Amino acid sequence: MRYELFLQVIKEDLEKRLGNDYQIALRSIPKNNGVVLDGISICKKTEAIAPTIYLNDFYQELLDGKPLSRICDRLHQLYLTNPELPYLDSRVLSAYQEIKGHIVYKLINTRSNSLLLKRLPHVSFHDMSMVCYLLIEQRENGYITALIHKEHLKAWGIREKELFRTAMENTPSLLPPVIRPMSEVLKRLAQETLGEDYQEDVLNALLEAAEARRMEQNPIFPLLYVLTNPAGINGATCMAYPQVIKDFADRIGQDLLILPSSIHEVLLTADDSNYNYEDMSLLVKDINETEVPPEDRLSNQVYRYSRKEDQITLVSHGPALTGTKSQ
């Protein structure tokens, strides 16, 4: 089945299931790094705001052999279990004082989002940009968010400086930083993936063997730590929090290298100045292109925190991250 036909069939099926009291529309939605996703918006005709379900992965399920009827059943059930966005309505969105406590910021790549950034208030941060969004509601599978555009500032009657001052105050408290050793992160992933089959002793043995091999071979990367937030969503932003990088560098007593794993986290490692930053940048680029979804990529570069200067600098000149589609 062609993709365009798939989208239309899904729309018609939901219209039939939900009836005339609902408005259903197909939408193309620009995401990070120029990625454009196709979604279907559903709401009652009496509502102003419609939640959107993205359809791209469901089409891949169809190509992988899942029956179309089961996909339609799942989409219908997905909407029924998440039918509304209680915080979002036009009155609340137009009242700055009511939403200012939900304004936070995140980091995205500047070059790969050049067209999107024309519509967004933003502040430069090396080869990245800080942009603001509303952290509306936390649910089991993530957050409900809304990106803040320049027209929102006009409606609220505020300037960009006030927007970012508010975001700087809110973000570290609403999304506090979490730093964990990579080994601990791997254990948590294994527990989530394996469930009852998880065997801690086996994983500990594997991690110890890997550490011994690392020490013997003196590889390009020493011990790694993961910096993110409790939700693991847009956690790379934590590298810009005041004091977070400084406090960790002081704790281990060394300067740091910061490697952008994705928009959701960065990797921290001690820097003894013996590493080739350009080689590390190429490795980051390779991981981005092979392991990280296009919409989650943050940068191909490497950053360094100097304790003496108390400053983060960009220390590599690798290939820039580029967007995948027009925005």
N, C-alpha and C positions, 0 to 999 in steps of 0.2 A: 504494500500500500504506500502510495506517495505521501510525503510528509504533509503537504497542504490538505490532502483529502483526510488524513488522520485528524488534523486539527478541526476540520469542519464536522467530522463524524462525532468527535468528542463533544463539541458544542451542541449539536443537535440532540445527542443522547441526554445531556444534562438538562436541556430545555424540556425534553419530554418527561424526565423524572421529576423535576422540580415544579413544573407548571407555570402558569401565566403570572404568578405573583413575583417572579424573579426576573432580574436583568442579568444576562449572561453575555460576555463579550470577550473576544480574543484580543490580546495585546502583545506587542513587542516591547520589551522593557530593557533599556540599556543598563548594564552592570559594570563592575570594575574592569579596567583594562580593555574597554571597547567590546566586551562580550555582550551580545544581545540574546536574551532568552525569550521564548514564547510562552505566554501564560494565559490562563483563562480566569477572568474576574467574575465573581458571583456575588450578588447581593439582592435583598428584597427591594422592590420598587420604592418602598418608603424610606430606604436608607441612602445616605449620601456617599458612603465609603464602602468599597468592595475589596475583600481579601482576594489575593491572586495565587493560584496554584500553577507552578511552572510545569510545562508539559514535555520538555526536551528529553528528560530521562525516561518518561513513560513511553515515548516513541522508540527509544532504544530497547526497552523491554519488549515492545512489539516485534522489533527486528530480531530479538533474541529468541522469539518463539512463544511469548506469553499471549494467550488468547485475548482478542480485543474486548470481549465481554467482561473478562476479569479486570482488565484495566479500567473499564467504565465503572464497574462495581466499586473498585478501590477509590477512584476519584470522587464518586458520589459519597462514599463513606467518609472520605477525608474532609469533605466540606461539612457534612453533618456533624462531625466531631469538633470542627473548628469554625463554627458558623458566623462568628462576628468578632469585631475588634472593638471592645467596649470603650476604650479610651479615645479612639479616633472619631471625632465628628467635626464638622466645619466650625462650630462655635468654639470648641477647645483649641483647634489649630489656629484660630485667629486671635486667641487671647494669650499674649506672651507671658504674663505673670503666672498663668496656670500651667504652662508647659516648660518654663525656664529650668525647673529642677530636673528635667529629663534630657537636657541638651548635653551631649558628649561629643568627643571628636575621635577620629581615626586617621591612620596613615594610608595613603594610596600613592602609586607611582605617578610622578608629574607628567613625564613624556607620554606614557601610554594612555593617559586620561586627559590629554590636552583639550579636546573638544568638550568633554564633560565639565572640565574645570572652568570653562567660560561661563557656565550657568551656576557655578557654586561659589560661595564665599570660601576662600582658602588662604592658607599661610604656608610659605615654602619651608621645607625642612630637608636640607641637602638635596638629593635628587627626588625627594618625595614631597607630598603636600598634605597638610592637615585639613580635613574637611569635617563639617559638623553634621550630626544626625540626632534624631529623637530616639531615645531608648524607651520605647513605649511600654512594653510588657514582656516579662520573661515567661516562657512556656517550656514544657518538657524537652522539646527538640530545638530550643534556641530562643532568640529574641524577636519580637516584632519591632521593626525600626522604620524610620522614614527619613530620607536624606533631606537636608535643609538647603533650599535653593535661594538665590538672590531675591526672588519675588517674596519669599517669606519675610525677609528683613524689612521690605517695604510695607508689608501688611502689619508687621509688629511695630514699625516705627523705631527701629534700632539700627545702629551702625555695626559694621563687622567687628570693630574693636570690642564692643560690648558682648557680641555673640561669642567671641573666642575667650574673653575673660570668664564668661559664664561656663563655657565648656572646660576650660582649664581648672576651674574650681570643682566641677561636678565629676569629671571623668575618673580621677584617682580614687574618689570615695565610692562611686557607683561600680567601678570596674577596677578594683585594687590589683596591684601587681602580685604575681606568684612566680617564684623562681624555684625550679626543681632540677636535680641532676637528671641527665638523659636516661640513666638506668632506671630511675623511679618512674619516669614517663613510660618507658617501655614495659615495665611491670603492669602499670595501670591499663595500657592498651591490651596486653596479653590477657589480663583478667576479664576485660570487657569482651574480647573476641572469643576466648576459649570457654568462658563460663565455668561449668562444673568440671571441664577437662583441664582447667588451669592447675599446674603443679609448680609451686613456688620454688621448691628445691631444684627442680630441673632448670628453671629459668635462671636461678642464682648461679648455678654451675656454668651455664652458658655465658652469662655476663662476666663471671670471673675469668673464664678462659679468654673471652674477647679482650678484657682489660690486660691480661698478661701478654697477649699477642700485641696489643697496642704499645705497651711499654717496651717490648723487645724491638719493635720495628720503628719506633719514633716517627709515627706518621705525621702528615701535614696538620691534622687536627689533634690537639690534646683533649683533656677531659671537657665535656660539653655540658652546659646547663641550658634549660629551656625557660625563657621569660615570656609569660603570657598573663591572662587574667583568669579568674575562677571559671568562667564560662568557656574559655578557649576560643572566643570569638572576637575578632579585631584586636587581638592581644598584642600585636607588634607595636601598637601605640604606646605600650608601657615603656619603651626605650626613650620616649620623649618626656616622661614624667620627671619633675624635679627631684633630684636626690637618689632615684632608684638605681641608676647605673653607678653613680658615685659611691653609694653605700655598699653595693656589692663588691666593687673594686677594692674599697677599703677593707672589706671583710676578708678577702682572699689575699690582700696585700700586693696586688699586681695590676698593671694596666689591662684593659680588656679589648678583645675583638668582638664585634657584633655582626652576626651573619643573619641576613633576612631569610628565614625559612619560608614565610608566607605572610599575608596580612594578619594572620592569626597568632603568630609567635615569631620570636627571634631566638637565635642561639648565642650564648655567651661563652667565651673561652679566654683564659689568661693569655696575654701576649708577651713573649720574651724578646720580641723584635727579630727573631730568626726566621720568620715565616715570609714566604713570597706572597704578597697580597694579590698580585695579578693572577697567580695560579689559583689562589683561593677563590677569587672572583669567577674564574672560568668554571671552577667546580660548582659554585653556587648557581651559575647560569645553566650548567648541565642538569643539575637537580631540578631547577625550575622547569626546564623543558621536558623532562622525562617523568617527574614525580608529582608536580604541583599543578592543579587545574588552572587554566589560563586566568580565570576570574579571581584566583587567590594569590597570584604572584605579586610580590612587592617590589623587589629590586634585584639586580644581578651584582650589586656592589658590596664591598666590605667596608665596615666602619670601625674606627678605633677610638677608645676613650682613654685619655691621658689623665692620670691622677695629678700630675704636676700642674697641668694647664686647666684641669677640671673642665674638659671640653671634648665633645664628640666630633670627629672629623671623618670625611670620606677619604679613604686611603687607596682605593683601586680605581682603575680607568677601564674596566671591562666593557663589553658590548652593552648598550642601554637596553632596558626592557621596552618592548614595543607592543602596542595594542594589537588585538587580533582582528577587529572589525571597526568600521566607522561607527561613530556614536551620534 
